[in-house]
Amino acid sequence: MKTSTPPAAAKAPDGAPETLLAETRADAARRANVAEAAVTLRVAEAVTWPDGSMGCAQPDRVYTQALVPGWRVVWQAADREWHYHAGRRGTWIFCPSAQAKNPLPGNPSR
């Protein structure tokens, strides 16, 4: 997958790794069928997910029942929001808006 450097305004908000932002931005552009320059950052925040599904559980899957520190990233492109959930280790998933669950309230554990 081709990645690019996010614009200056999107660099590492709330400690999100730049590679996470670059990879998810490229994925959102591909899904929206637009140039990466047409994708704008809406949210990039450190969060704690309630379990290993990182707020995006799939049917018939089993997940760890431990808190998972990570990030929530939301990009906007083609009049839609593109949600990405990530763990601290850099693993990220695309999570359709209708399926996305919120992280735990409060400050994330770091």
C-alpha positions in Angstrom: 0.0 0.0 0.0 1.3 3.4 -0.9 1.6 5.9 1.9 2.2 9.6 2.0 3.1 12.1 4.7 0.0 13.7 6.3 -0.3 17.5 6.0 1.4 19.5 8.7 -1.9 20.1 10.5 -2.4 16.3 10.8 1.0 15.4 12.1 0.9 13.2 15.2 -2.2 14.7 17.0 -2.5 13.3 20.5 0.6 11.2 20.0 -0.8 9.2 17.1 2.0 7.7 15.0 2.6 9.4 11.7 2.6 6.0 10.0 -0.9 5.3 11.3 -2.1 8.6 9.9 -0.4 8.2 6.6 -1.7 4.6 6.1 -5.3 5.3 7.2 -5.4 8.4 5.1 -4.2 6.5 2.0 -6.8 3.8 2.7 -9.6 6.4 3.1 -8.6 8.0 -0.2 -8.7 4.6 -1.9 -12.1 3.7 -0.4 -13.5 7.1 -1.4 -11.8 7.0 -4.8 -10.3 10.5 -4.3 -6.8 11.9 -4.2 -5.2 11.9 -0.7 -5.2 15.7 -0.8 -9.0 15.5 -0.8 -9.0 13.6 2.5 -9.2 15.7 5.7 -8.6 14.7 9.2 -11.6 15.0 11.5 -10.4 13.1 14.7 -7.1 11.7 15.8 -7.3 10.9 19.5 -5.7 8.5 22.0 -8.3 6.2 23.5 -8.7 3.0 25.5 -10.8 0.3 23.8 -12.8 -1.9 26.1 -11.6 -5.2 24.5 -9.6 -6.7 21.7 -12.2 -5.8 19.1 -11.1 -2.2 19.3 -14.7 -1.0 19.1 -15.3 -2.9 15.8 -16.5 -6.4 16.7 -17.1 -8.8 13.9 -19.8 -11.5 14.2 -18.6 -15.0 15.2 -15.2 -13.7 16.4 -13.7 -14.0 19.9 -11.7 -11.1 21.4 -9.5 -10.6 24.4 -11.3 -9.1 27.3 -8.6 -6.7 28.3 -8.3 -3.0 27.9 -6.5 -2.0 24.7 -4.8 1.5 24.6 -4.7 3.0 21.1 -6.2 5.6 18.8 -9.4 6.5 17.0 -8.8 8.2 13.6 -11.6 9.6 11.5 -11.0 11.0 8.0 -13.5 12.8 5.8 -13.7 12.3 2.1 -16.4 12.3 -0.6 -18.9 13.6 1.9 -18.4 10.6 4.2 -16.5 9.8 7.3 -14.0 6.9 7.3 -13.4 5.4 10.8 -10.2 3.7 11.8 -9.4 2.1 15.1 -5.9 1.2 16.2 -4.0 -0.4 19.0 -0.8 1.0 20.5 1.3 -1.6 18.6 0.2 0.0 15.3 -2.4 -2.5 14.2 -5.3 -0.7 12.6 -8.6 -1.6 11.2 -11.2 0.2 9.0 -14.5 0.2 10.9 -17.6 1.2 8.9 -19.4 4.1 10.6 -22.5 2.0 11.3 -20.4 -0.6 13.1 -18.0 1.7 15.0 -18.4 1.7 18.8 -17.0 4.4 21.0 -14.0 3.9 23.2 -14.1 4.0 27.0 -14.8 7.5 28.5 -12.1 9.4 30.2 -8.4 9.7 29.7 -6.7 6.7 28.0 -4.2 4.7 29.8 -0.7 5.1 28.4 
